[in-house]
Amino acid sequence: MELTEKTAKEIDEAREKEYLKKVEAVLFIAGRFLSMPELVSFTDLNPIILQELIEELKERYNNEESAIEIVERDKLWKMDIKKEFSDIINRVASGNSEFSRAELGTLAFVAFKQPIKQSVVIKTRSNKAYDHIKKFMDLGFIRKKKTGHTYEISLATEFYNYFKVQDSESFIKKIGENKDD
């Protein structure tokens, strides 16, 4: 079979569509900001091609009537929900399906008192707070810094990104609003 110019173009277009789907799937499932090296390792695509595909996805979501957008910050990319839907998302994200009431209580306590010693959190919230702190560390929501025999705990940038709040008071208010849900 002879490879015509038209056939080659069709093959290239099909390949690009598959690449686009691959990048979209990675951004969707990651749920966090990804660097170019991470995107390369997850997709096995060339960084130049990846950059073009990300721009195409950004354009696609901006042009469509979609609640989704591709956010870029400091050469990191993330698929996210547009800001006008943040109230809905915060209600869902802070619901029982992802975090227990006790976990949210520990996170709210840290948000309210930060920076705070881990020993104070444990004393106030019980030994279960060790598990909560570990979970929130793994999610990148809090930072720990060794101070003496304990750690000092404070909120990390990922906390604010995830809950789409500007400050800890906004988070505490949202948790309080959802208490009766």
N, C-alpha and C positions, 0 to 999 in steps of 0.2 A: 504494500500500500504506500502510495506516495504521500509525503507530508507536505500539504499545501500551506500557504501563508494563512489562509482562513482557519485551517485545522490547528495550526500552531497557536493562533490567537485564542481559539476556543479552549485549548488545553491550558494556556496561561491564565485565562479568566476563571476556569474551573479550579485551578490550583490556588489562585488568589482568594476565591470564595472559601475554600477549605481552610486556608491560613487564617482568614478573617474569623471564621467560626472557632478555630482553635484558640486564638487570642481572646475572643469574647468569652469562651468557656472558662479559660484560666482566670480572667478578671472577675468573672461572676462567682466562681467557686472560692477564690482566695478570700474575698470579703475584707481585704486590707490593702494598703498601699504596697505595690511591688516595684522593685528596682529593675532596670534594664537587664542586669545579669540574671536576676530571678526569672524574668520573662523569657530570656534566651534559654535558660536551663529547662523551663517547663514546656516550651514550645519547639525547641530545636530550630528556631528561625534566626536568621541574620538580624543584628540590631538595626540595620538600615531599613530592611523590610518591615521589621516590627514597628519602627517609628512611623512609617507610612501607614501601616494597618491601624495603629492607635489613632492617628489623625483621622483616618477614614471612619473609624468607629465614633470618635468624638463628633465629627460632622454629621454622621447618620443620626445619632441620638439627639443632637441639637436641632436638626431639621424635622425630625419626626415628632409627632405629638406623643411623647413618651415621658414617663416618670423617672426614667433612668438617664444617667449621664456618666461620662468618663471624666474623672477629676484628675488633674495633674498638679503636683506640688513638689518642688525641689527635685525634679527628674524622677519622681515616683508616680505611679498611676494606679487608679482604683476605680472600679465600677461602683456607683453609689446612686442613691435616690436623690432627686432634685430637692433643694431646700424647701420649696413650698409644701412638700409632703412630710417634713420632719416631725410635726406633731403626731401624725398617724404612726409613723415609724417608731417614734419613741415609746408610744403606748404598746406597740407590738413587741419591741425589743426589750422592754422592761417587764414584760409579762411573765407568767409562771413557766412558760415553756423553756425558756433559756436559763433564767436565774431564779433560785428559790427566794422566798421572802427574807430568809435569814441571810443569804448571800447579798441581796440588795441592801439589807440593813447594815451589814459590815461595810459594804462599799460606800453607803451614804455616811456612815460614821467616819470613815477615812476621809471622805470628801469634805466633811464639815470641820474636822479637827486637824487636817494636814498642815504641816508635816507632823506626824505622830509616831511615837515609838510602838513597835510591834507588840511589846510586852503590855502596853496600855490597852491596845486593841483586844488582845487575848483576855486580859483581866476583865474588860468591860463586856466583850461579846461572847466569851466562853472559848473552850479549846477548839470548838468547831471552826473558829475563825482562822486557825492555821490552814485548814482545807480551802476556805474562802480566799485567803491571801494567795495561796499557791495557784488557785484557779485564775485569779485576776492577774497574777504575775505572768502566767502562761499565755493569757490573752493580751498581755502588754498594756493593761489598764493602769497598773501601779508600778512604781519604782521602789526598790529597797536599797538603802545605803547603810552599811555597817557602822554602828556607833556604840562603842563599848561592848557590852555583852548582848546587845539586841540590835535591831534594825530600825532605821527611821523610814517610814512609809509615806509616800506622797503620790498624787495622781500623775499619770504619764499622758502625753499628747494623744495617744490612741484612745484613751478614755473619752476625751472631749470629741474626737472624731466619731467614735462609735455611737455615742449618745447624742451627738449633734447639739452640744451645749457649749456656751462660751466660758462658763465658769461653774464651780462646784455648787453654788447656790441655786442655779438653774436646774441642775440635776436633782438636788434635794427637793425642790419645789415640784418637779415632774413626778418623782417617786411618791410624794405626798398626794398629788392629784390622782394617781393611779391606785392608791391604797384601797379605795372603795370599789374599784372595778371588779 
